[in-house]
């Protein structure tokens, strides 16, 4: 596996999780979040 591709993927995954967490903690319900993602 290409380590550069893997590290960039991991960075994107972490960023995506952080965005989801921010969206959830912004006051949206889990049901809306699941529907969006």
mmCIF file of the N, C-alpha and C atoms, coordinates in Angstrom:
data_MODEL
# 
_entry.id   MODEL 
# 
loop_
_atom_site.group_PDB 
_atom_site.id 
_atom_site.type_symbol 
_atom_site.label_atom_id 
_atom_site.label_alt_id 
_atom_site.label_comp_id 
_atom_site.label_asym_id 
_atom_site.label_entity_id 
_atom_site.label_seq_id 
_atom_site.pdbx_PDB_ins_code 
_atom_site.Cartn_x 
_atom_site.Cartn_y 
_atom_site.Cartn_z 
_atom_site.occupancy 
_atom_site.B_iso_or_equiv 
_atom_site.pdbx_formal_charge 
_atom_site.auth_seq_id 
_atom_site.auth_comp_id 
_atom_site.auth_asym_id 
_atom_site.auth_atom_id 
_atom_site.pdbx_PDB_model_num 
ATOM 1   N N  . UNK A 1 1  ? 0.844   -1.202 0.000  1.00 0.00 ? 1  UNK A N  1 
ATOM 2   C CA . UNK A 1 1  ? 0.000   0.000  0.000  1.00 0.00 ? 1  UNK A CA 1 
ATOM 3   C C  . UNK A 1 1  ? 0.878   1.251  0.000  1.00 0.00 ? 1  UNK A C  1 
ATOM 4   N N  . UNK A 1 2  ? 0.475   2.217  -0.777 1.00 0.00 ? 2  UNK A N  1 
ATOM 5   C CA . UNK A 1 2  ? 1.223   3.473  -0.849 1.00 0.00 ? 2  UNK A CA 1 
ATOM 6   C C  . UNK A 1 2  ? 1.060   4.227  0.461  1.00 0.00 ? 2  UNK A C  1 
ATOM 7   N N  . UNK A 1 3  ? 2.150   4.457  1.171  1.00 0.00 ? 3  UNK A N  1 
ATOM 8   C CA . UNK A 1 3  ? 2.077   5.098  2.481  1.00 0.00 ? 3  UNK A CA 1 
ATOM 9   C C  . UNK A 1 3  ? 1.589   6.542  2.394  1.00 0.00 ? 3  UNK A C  1 
ATOM 10  N N  . UNK A 1 4  ? 1.936   7.232  1.306  1.00 0.00 ? 4  UNK A N  1 
ATOM 11  C CA . UNK A 1 4  ? 1.503   8.624  1.146  1.00 0.00 ? 4  UNK A CA 1 
ATOM 12  C C  . UNK A 1 4  ? -0.010  8.671  0.950  1.00 0.00 ? 4  UNK A C  1 
ATOM 13  N N  . UNK A 1 5  ? -0.509  7.780  0.095  1.00 0.00 ? 5  UNK A N  1 
ATOM 14  C CA . UNK A 1 5  ? -1.952  7.719  -0.135 1.00 0.00 ? 5  UNK A CA 1 
ATOM 15  C C  . UNK A 1 5  ? -2.676  7.344  1.152  1.00 0.00 ? 5  UNK A C  1 
ATOM 16  N N  . UNK A 1 6  ? -2.089  6.403  1.878  1.00 0.00 ? 6  UNK A N  1 
ATOM 17  C CA . UNK A 1 6  ? -2.709  5.939  3.121  1.00 0.00 ? 6  UNK A CA 1 
ATOM 18  C C  . UNK A 1 6  ? -2.760  7.052  4.157  1.00 0.00 ? 6  UNK A C  1 
ATOM 19  N N  . UNK A 1 7  ? -1.663  7.789  4.312  1.00 0.00 ? 7  UNK A N  1 
ATOM 20  C CA . UNK A 1 7  ? -1.623  8.865  5.300  1.00 0.00 ? 7  UNK A CA 1 
ATOM 21  C C  . UNK A 1 7  ? -2.582  9.982  4.929  1.00 0.00 ? 7  UNK A C  1 
ATOM 22  N N  . UNK A 1 8  ? -2.704  10.277 3.640  1.00 0.00 ? 8  UNK A N  1 
ATOM 23  C CA . UNK A 1 8  ? -3.627  11.325 3.216  1.00 0.00 ? 8  UNK A CA 1 
ATOM 24  C C  . UNK A 1 8  ? -5.067  10.872 3.434  1.00 0.00 ? 8  UNK A C  1 
ATOM 25  N N  . UNK A 1 9  ? -5.306  9.571  3.234  1.00 0.00 ? 9  UNK A N  1 
ATOM 26  C CA . UNK A 1 9  ? -6.641  9.023  3.476  1.00 0.00 ? 9  UNK A CA 1 
ATOM 27  C C  . UNK A 1 9  ? -6.987  9.105  4.957  1.00 0.00 ? 9  UNK A C  1 
ATOM 28  N N  . UNK A 1 10 ? -6.028  8.773  5.813  1.00 0.00 ? 10 UNK A N  1 
ATOM 29  C CA . UNK A 1 10 ? -6.258  8.829  7.251  1.00 0.00 ? 10 UNK A CA 1 
ATOM 30  C C  . UNK A 1 10 ? -6.528  10.256 7.697  1.00 0.00 ? 10 UNK A C  1 
ATOM 31  N N  . UNK A 1 11 ? -5.797  11.205 7.126  1.00 0.00 ? 11 UNK A N  1 
ATOM 32  C CA . UNK A 1 11 ? -6.002  12.609 7.472  1.00 0.00 ? 11 UNK A CA 1 
ATOM 33  C C  . UNK A 1 11 ? -7.398  13.051 7.047  1.00 0.00 ? 11 UNK A C  1 
ATOM 34  N N  . UNK A 1 12 ? -7.833  12.611 5.878  1.00 0.00 ? 12 UNK A N  1 
ATOM 35  C CA . UNK A 1 12 ? -9.169  12.952 5.396  1.00 0.00 ? 12 UNK A CA 1 
ATOM 36  C C  . UNK A 1 12 ? -10.227 12.317 6.288  1.00 0.00 ? 12 UNK A C  1 
ATOM 37  N N  . UNK A 1 13 ? -9.998  11.072 6.689  1.00 0.00 ? 13 UNK A N  1 
ATOM 38  C CA . UNK A 1 13 ? -10.943 10.359 7.542  1.00 0.00 ? 13 UNK A CA 1 
ATOM 39  C C  . UNK A 1 13 ? -11.088 11.057 8.887  1.00 0.00 ? 13 UNK A C  1 
ATOM 40  N N  . UNK A 1 14 ? -9.971  11.484 9.463  1.00 0.00 ? 14 UNK A N  1 
ATOM 41  C CA . UNK A 1 14 ? -10.016 12.194 10.740 1.00 0.00 ? 14 UNK A CA 1 
ATOM 42  C C  . UNK A 1 14 ? -10.746 13.516 10.589 1.00 0.00 ? 14 UNK A C  1 
ATOM 43  N N  . UNK A 1 15 ? -10.483 14.224 9.501  1.00 0.00 ? 15 UNK A N  1 
ATOM 44  C CA . UNK A 1 15 ? -11.151 15.500 9.251  1.00 0.00 ? 15 UNK A CA 1 
ATOM 45  C C  . UNK A 1 15 ? -12.649 15.285 9.095  1.00 0.00 ? 15 UNK A C  1 
ATOM 46  N N  . UNK A 1 16 ? -13.025 14.214 8.393  1.00 0.00 ? 16 UNK A N  1 
ATOM 47  C CA . UNK A 1 16 ? -14.439 13.906 8.192  1.00 0.00 ? 16 UNK A CA 1 
ATOM 48  C C  . UNK A 1 16 ? -15.121 13.605 9.520  1.00 0.00 ? 16 UNK A C  1 
ATOM 49  N N  . UNK A 1 17 ? -14.445 12.815 10.369 1.00 0.00 ? 17 UNK A N  1 
ATOM 50  C CA . UNK A 1 17 ? -15.010 12.494 11.682 1.00 0.00 ? 17 UNK A CA 1 
ATOM 51  C C  . UNK A 1 17 ? -15.171 13.758 12.514 1.00 0.00 ? 17 UNK A C  1 
ATOM 52  N N  . UNK A 1 18 ? -14.197 14.650 12.456 1.00 0.00 ? 18 UNK A N  1 
ATOM 53  C CA . UNK A 1 18 ? -14.287 15.895 13.212 1.00 0.00 ? 18 UNK A CA 1 
ATOM 54  C C  . UNK A 1 18 ? -15.459 16.740 12.733 1.00 0.00 ? 18 UNK A C  1 
ATOM 55  N N  . UNK A 1 19 ? -15.683 16.777 11.430 1.00 0.00 ? 19 UNK A N  1 
ATOM 56  C CA . UNK A 1 19 ? -16.821 17.536 10.894 1.00 0.00 ? 19 UNK A CA 1 
ATOM 57  C C  . UNK A 1 19 ? -18.134 16.941 11.365 1.00 0.00 ? 19 UNK A C  1 
ATOM 58  N N  . UNK A 1 20 ? -18.212 15.613 11.384 1.00 0.00 ? 20 UNK A N  1 
ATOM 59  C CA . UNK A 1 20 ? -19.430 14.943 11.848 1.00 0.00 ? 20 UNK A CA 1 
ATOM 60  C C  . UNK A 1 20 ? -19.661 15.251 13.322 1.00 0.00 ? 20 UNK A C  1 
ATOM 61  N N  . UNK A 1 21 ? -18.595 15.175 14.120 1.00 0.00 ? 21 UNK A N  1 
ATOM 62  C CA . UNK A 1 21 ? -18.725 15.465 15.548 1.00 0.00 ? 21 UNK A CA 1 
ATOM 63  C C  . UNK A 1 21 ? -19.167 16.905 15.772 1.00 0.00 ? 21 UNK A C  1 
ATOM 64  N N  . UNK A 1 22 ? -18.593 17.836 15.016 1.00 0.00 ? 22 UNK A N  1 
ATOM 65  C CA . UNK A 1 22 ? -18.985 19.239 15.139 1.00 0.00 ? 22 UNK A CA 1 
ATOM 66  C C  . UNK A 1 22 ? -20.445 19.420 14.757 1.00 0.00 ? 22 UNK A C  1 
ATOM 67  N N  . UNK A 1 23 ? -20.877 18.714 13.713 1.00 0.00 ? 23 UNK A N  1 
ATOM 68  C CA . UNK A 1 23 ? -22.265 18.806 13.257 1.00 0.00 ? 23 UNK A CA 1 
ATOM 69  C C  . UNK A 1 23 ? -23.207 18.270 14.332 1.00 0.00 ? 23 UNK A C  1 
ATOM 70  N N  . UNK A 1 24 ? -22.837 17.139 14.934 1.00 0.00 ? 24 UNK A N  1 
ATOM 71  C CA . UNK A 1 24 ? -23.673 16.534 15.972 1.00 0.00 ? 24 UNK A CA 1 
ATOM 72  C C  . UNK A 1 24 ? -23.738 17.435 17.203 1.00 0.00 ? 24 UNK A C  1 
ATOM 73  N N  . UNK A 1 25 ? -22.593 17.949 17.622 1.00 0.00 ? 25 UNK A N  1 
ATOM 74  C CA . UNK A 1 25 ? -22.557 18.772 18.826 1.00 0.00 ? 25 UNK A CA 1 
ATOM 75  C C  . UNK A 1 25 ? -23.157 20.149 18.594 1.00 0.00 ? 25 UNK A C  1 
ATOM 76  N N  . UNK A 1 26 ? -23.434 20.482 17.330 1.00 0.00 ? 26 UNK A N  1 
ATOM 77  C CA . UNK A 1 26 ? -24.045 21.773 17.027 1.00 0.00 ? 26 UNK A CA 1 
ATOM 78  C C  . UNK A 1 26 ? -25.534 21.771 17.374 1.00 0.00 ? 26 UNK A C  1 
ATOM 79  N N  . UNK A 1 27 ? -26.056 20.617 17.783 1.00 0.00 ? 27 UNK A N  1 
ATOM 80  C CA . UNK A 1 27 ? -27.439 20.563 18.215 1.00 0.00 ? 27 UNK A CA 1 
ATOM 81  C C  . UNK A 1 27 ? -28.347 19.777 17.297 1.00 0.00 ? 27 UNK A C  1 
ATOM 82  N N  . UNK A 1 28 ? -27.769 19.069 16.336 1.00 0.00 ? 28 UNK A N  1 
ATOM 83  C CA . UNK A 1 28 ? -28.583 18.272 15.431 1.00 0.00 ? 28 UNK A CA 1 
ATOM 84  C C  . UNK A 1 28 ? -28.805 16.884 16.032 1.00 0.00 ? 28 UNK A C  1 
ATOM 85  N N  . UNK A 1 29 ? -29.912 16.300 15.706 1.00 0.00 ? 29 UNK A N  1 
ATOM 86  C CA . UNK A 1 29 ? -30.230 14.981 16.240 1.00 0.00 ? 29 UNK A CA 1 
ATOM 87  C C  . UNK A 1 29 ? -29.463 13.899 15.491 1.00 0.00 ? 29 UNK A C  1 
ATOM 88  N N  . UNK A 1 30 ? -29.325 12.738 16.122 1.00 0.00 ? 30 UNK A N  1 
ATOM 89  C CA . UNK A 1 30 ? -28.631 11.628 15.478 1.00 0.00 ? 30 UNK A CA 1 
ATOM 90  C C  . UNK A 1 30 ? -29.387 11.177 14.241 1.00 0.00 ? 30 UNK A C  1 
ATOM 91  N N  . UNK A 1 31 ? -30.696 11.239 14.275 1.00 0.00 ? 31 UNK A N  1 
ATOM 92  C CA . UNK A 1 31 ? -31.494 10.791 13.131 1.00 0.00 ? 31 UNK A CA 1 
ATOM 93  C C  . UNK A 1 31 ? -31.188 11.646 11.905 1.00 0.00 ? 31 UNK A C  1 
ATOM 94  N N  . UNK A 1 32 ? -31.096 12.955 12.090 1.00 0.00 ? 32 UNK A N  1 
ATOM 95  C CA . UNK A 1 32 ? -30.771 13.847 10.976 1.00 0.00 ? 32 UNK A CA 1 
ATOM 96  C C  . UNK A 1 32 ? -29.361 13.578 10.471 1.00 0.00 ? 32 UNK A C  1 
ATOM 97  N N  . UNK A 1 33 ? -28.447 13.331 11.405 1.00 0.00 ? 33 UNK A N  1 
ATOM 98  C CA . UNK A 1 33 ? -27.064 13.077 11.020 1.00 0.00 ? 33 UNK A CA 1 
ATOM 99  C C  . UNK A 1 33 ? -26.957 11.797 10.199 1.00 0.00 ? 33 UNK A C  1 
ATOM 100 N N  . UNK A 1 34 ? -27.639 10.757 10.622 1.00 0.00 ? 34 UNK A N  1 
ATOM 101 C CA . UNK A 1 34 ? -27.607 9.488  9.888  1.00 0.00 ? 34 UNK A CA 1 
ATOM 102 C C  . UNK A 1 34 ? -28.217 9.653  8.501  1.00 0.00 ? 34 UNK A C  1 
ATOM 103 N N  . UNK A 1 35 ? -29.254 10.467 8.409  1.00 0.00 ? 35 UNK A N  1 
ATOM 104 C CA . UNK A 1 35 ? -29.890 10.688 7.120  1.00 0.00 ? 35 UNK A CA 1 
ATOM 105 C C  . UNK A 1 35 ? -28.963 11.458 6.181  1.00 0.00 ? 35 UNK A C  1 
ATOM 106 N N  . UNK A 1 36 ? -28.173 12.360 6.757  1.00 0.00 ? 36 UNK A N  1 
ATOM 107 C CA . UNK A 1 36 ? -27.273 13.181 5.956  1.00 0.00 ? 36 UNK A CA 1 
ATOM 108 C C  . UNK A 1 36 ? -26.063 12.377 5.487  1.00 0.00 ? 36 UNK A C  1 
ATOM 109 N N  . UNK A 1 37 ? -25.534 11.541 6.383  1.00 0.00 ? 37 UNK A N  1 
ATOM 110 C CA . UNK A 1 37 ? -24.339 10.769 6.049  1.00 0.00 ? 37 UNK A CA 1 
ATOM 111 C C  . UNK A 1 37 ? -24.707 9.329  5.711  1.00 0.00 ? 37 UNK A C  1 
# 
